[in-house]
Amino acid sequence: MFVLAAAPAAAQAIRAETWNVQFPTSASGRAQEHFLSGATALHLFMYEDAVEHFRAAQREAPGLALAYWGEALAH
């Protein structure tokens, strides 16, 4: 049995190196970066990392509805 373990920042590193996710939102700065990392993790089936990034986006921009949507998808 193989277990793949990823560090919490793995999705952000993967996105920076190999993915160019374009998903405009009403957020900017750190909230947008966390959202994009969450979207990348979600598409890579890294659900726990996705939840962490979407929650971080929520903390940075509580009114960013897409961060809550992303967290719901990751669950």
TITORRO-58552 format. One record per residue: x, y, z of N, C-alpha, C, O, CB in turn; residue in one letter; chain; residue number from 1. Coordinates in steps of 0.05 Angstrom, whole numbers. Glycine has a CB too. Layout:
<pts>
(pt (X,Y,Z),(X,Y,Z),(X,Y,Z),(X,Y,Z),(X,Y,Z),"A","A",NUM)
...
</pts>
This chain:
<pts>
(pt (17,-23,0),(0,0,0),(18,25,0),(36,27,16),(-19,0,24),"M","A",1)
(pt (12,43,-18),(27,68,-19),(10,91,-7),(-14,93,-12),(34,74,-48),"F","A",2)
(pt (23,107,8),(10,130,20),(25,155,10),(49,158,14),(10,129,51),"V","A",3)
(pt (10,173,-2),(21,198,-11),(16,219,10),(-8,225,16),(10,207,-39),"L","A",4)
(pt (36,231,21),(33,252,41),(44,277,29),(66,278,18),(46,244,68),"A","A",5)
(pt (29,299,32),(38,325,22),(39,345,45),(22,345,62),(20,335,-1),"A","A",6)
(pt (59,361,44),(61,383,64),(38,403,58),(29,405,35),(89,397,63),"A","A",7)
(pt (29,417,79),(7,436,75),(12,456,52),(-7,466,39),(2,451,100),"P","A",8)
(pt (37,463,48),(43,483,27),(47,470,0),(55,483,-20),(67,499,34),"A","A",9)
(pt (43,444,-2),(49,430,-27),(33,440,-51),(44,443,-72),(43,400,-24),"A","A",10)
(pt (7,446,-46),(-9,456,-68),(1,483,-79),(1,487,-103),(-38,459,-60),"A","A",11)
(pt (9,500,-61),(20,526,-69),(46,522,-85),(50,536,-105),(25,544,-44),"Q","A",12)
(pt (63,504,-76),(88,499,-90),(82,487,-118),(95,495,-138),(106,481,-74),"A","A",13)
(pt (64,468,-119),(57,455,-144),(46,476,-163),(53,477,-187),(37,432,-140),"I","A",14)
(pt (28,493,-153),(15,514,-170),(36,533,-181),(36,540,-204),(-6,530,-154),"R","A",15)
(pt (55,540,-164),(76,559,-172),(94,547,-193),(104,561,-211),(92,567,-148),"A","A",16)
(pt (99,520,-192),(118,507,-210),(105,497,-236),(117,499,-257),(131,485,-196),"E","A",17)
(pt (80,487,-234),(70,473,-258),(42,483,-267),(35,478,-290),(68,445,-252),"T","A",18)
(pt (27,495,-251),(0,503,-258),(-2,534,-260),(12,548,-246),(-20,493,-237),"W","A",19)
(pt (-18,542,-278),(-24,571,-281),(-54,574,-279),(-68,579,-299),(-13,582,-309),"N","A",20)
(pt (-64,571,-255),(-93,572,-250),(-102,601,-252),(-91,619,-239),(-100,561,-222),"V","A",21)
(pt (-121,605,-269),(-133,632,-272),(-162,631,-263),(-178,618,-276),(-131,642,-302),"Q","A",22)
(pt (-168,643,-240),(-195,642,-229),(-199,669,-216),(-195,671,-192),(-198,618,-209),"F","A",23)
(pt (-207,689,-231),(-211,715,-220),(-233,715,-198),(-254,702,-202),(-218,736,-242),"P","A",24)
(pt (-228,730,-177),(-248,733,-156),(-248,762,-147),(-234,779,-158),(-242,714,-131),"T","A",25)
(pt (-265,768,-128),(-266,796,-118),(-243,801,-98),(-239,824,-89),(-293,801,-104),"S","A",26)
(pt (-228,781,-91),(-206,783,-72),(-180,791,-86),(-178,789,-111),(-202,757,-56),"A","A",27)
(pt (-161,799,-70),(-134,805,-81),(-114,797,-60),(-121,789,-37),(-131,835,-89),"S","A",28)
(pt (-89,799,-67),(-68,794,-48),(-68,766,-37),(-72,746,-52),(-70,813,-25),"G","A",29)
(pt (-63,763,-11),(-61,737,2),(-86,720,0),(-85,696,-4),(-54,740,31),"R","A",30)
(pt (-109,733,1),(-135,718,-1),(-136,705,-28),(-144,682,-30),(-159,737,4),"A","A",31)
(pt (-129,719,-49),(-130,708,-76),(-110,685,-79),(-116,665,-92),(-125,730,-97),"Q","A",32)
(pt (-86,689,-68),(-66,668,-70),(-75,643,-56),(-71,621,-67),(-39,678,-58),"E","A",33)
(pt (-86,645,-32),(-97,622,-18),(-119,609,-34),(-121,584,-35),(-106,630,11),"H","A",34)
(pt (-137,625,-45),(-158,614,-61),(-147,598,-85),(-157,576,-90),(-177,637,-71),"F","A",35)
(pt (-128,609,-99),(-117,595,-122),(-103,570,-114),(-104,549,-128),(-97,614,-137),"L","A",36)
(pt (-89,571,-91),(-76,546,-81),(-96,525,-73),(-92,502,-78),(-57,553,-57),"S","A",37)
(pt (-118,534,-62),(-140,516,-55),(-152,504,-80),(-158,480,-80),(-161,531,-39),"G","A",38)
(pt (-157,520,-100),(-168,509,-125),(-149,489,-138),(-158,469,-149),(-174,532,-145),"A","A",39)
(pt (-123,495,-137),(-103,476,-148),(-104,450,-132),(-105,428,-144),(-75,488,-147),"T","A",40)
(pt (-104,452,-106),(-104,428,-89),(-130,412,-94),(-129,387,-94),(-102,435,-59),"A","A",41)
(pt (-152,425,-97),(-177,412,-102),(-176,396,-128),(-184,373,-129),(-200,432,-104),"L","A",42)
(pt (-165,407,-149),(-163,393,-174),(-142,371,-174),(-142,353,-191),(-156,413,-196),"H","A",43)
(pt (-124,372,-155),(-104,350,-152),(-112,329,-131),(-97,312,-124),(-77,362,-144),"L","A",44)
(pt (-138,331,-122),(-149,313,-103),(-135,314,-76),(-134,294,-61),(-148,284,-114),"F","A",45)
(pt (-124,337,-69),(-110,341,-44),(-130,357,-26),(-126,380,-20),(-83,357,-47),"M","A",46)
(pt (-151,343,-17),(-174,356,-5),(-167,370,22),(-177,392,27),(-195,336,0),"Y","A",47)
(pt (-150,357,38),(-144,370,64),(-128,396,60),(-134,416,73),(-127,350,81),"E","A",48)
(pt (-110,396,41),(-95,420,35),(-114,441,23),(-111,465,30),(-73,415,15),"D","A",49)
(pt (-133,433,7),(-152,452,-5),(-168,465,17),(-171,490,17),(-171,437,-25),"A","A",50)
(pt (-177,450,36),(-193,461,58),(-176,482,73),(-186,503,80),(-203,439,77),"V","A",51)
(pt (-151,475,79),(-134,494,94),(-131,520,78),(-133,542,90),(-106,481,98),"E","A",52)
(pt (-127,519,52),(-123,543,36),(-149,559,34),(-149,584,36),(-113,536,9),"H","A",53)
(pt (-172,545,30),(-197,560,29),(-204,573,55),(-214,596,56),(-220,541,21),"F","A",54)
(pt (-197,560,77),(-202,573,104),(-184,596,108),(-191,616,120),(-199,552,126),"R","A",55)
(pt (-159,594,99),(-141,617,101),(-151,640,84),(-149,663,93),(-112,609,92),"A","A",56)
(pt (-162,635,61),(-174,656,44),(-197,669,59),(-201,693,57),(-183,645,17),"A","A",57)
(pt (-213,653,73),(-236,663,88),(-226,682,110),(-239,702,115),(-252,640,100),"Q","A",58)
(pt (-204,674,124),(-194,692,145),(-184,718,134),(-188,739,146),(-171,677,160),"R","A",59)
(pt (-171,717,110),(-161,742,98),(-183,759,87),(-182,784,88),(-142,734,75),"E","A",60)
(pt (-204,747,75),(-226,762,63),(-252,748,70),(-262,732,54),(-222,764,32),"A","A",61)
(pt (-264,754,94),(-288,740,103),(-312,742,84),(-329,725,84),(-296,750,130),"P","A",62)
(pt (-312,762,67),(-334,765,48),(-330,750,22),(-347,753,4),(-338,794,43),"G","A",63)
(pt (-309,735,19),(-303,721,-6),(-319,695,-7),(-310,675,3),(-273,716,-9),"L","A",64)
(pt (-343,696,-19),(-361,673,-20),(-348,649,-33),(-354,627,-25),(-387,681,-34),"A","A",65)
(pt (-332,653,-53),(-319,631,-67),(-301,614,-49),(-297,591,-54),(-303,641,-91),"L","A",66)
(pt (-290,626,-28),(-274,611,-10),(-291,591,6),(-282,569,12),(-259,630,10),"A","A",67)
(pt (-315,598,12),(-333,580,26),(-343,558,6),(-346,535,14),(-357,596,38),"Y","A",68)
(pt (-348,566,-18),(-356,547,-39),(-334,526,-43),(-340,503,-45),(-362,562,-66),"W","A",69)
(pt (-309,536,-45),(-287,517,-48),(-284,498,-25),(-279,474,-29),(-261,533,-52),"G","A",70)
(pt (-287,508,-1),(-286,490,23),(-308,469,21),(-303,446,27),(-288,507,49),"E","A",71)
(pt (-332,478,14),(-354,458,12),(-348,437,-9),(-353,413,-5),(-380,473,4),"A","A",72)
(pt (-336,445,-32),(-329,425,-53),(-308,406,-42),(-309,382,-49),(-319,439,-78),"L","A",73)
(pt (-289,416,-27),(-268,399,-17),(-278,378,3),(-265,357,7),(-246,416,-4),"A","A",74)
(pt (-300,384,16),(-311,364,35),(-326,343,20),(-337,325,32),(-330,378,56),"H","A",75)
</pts>
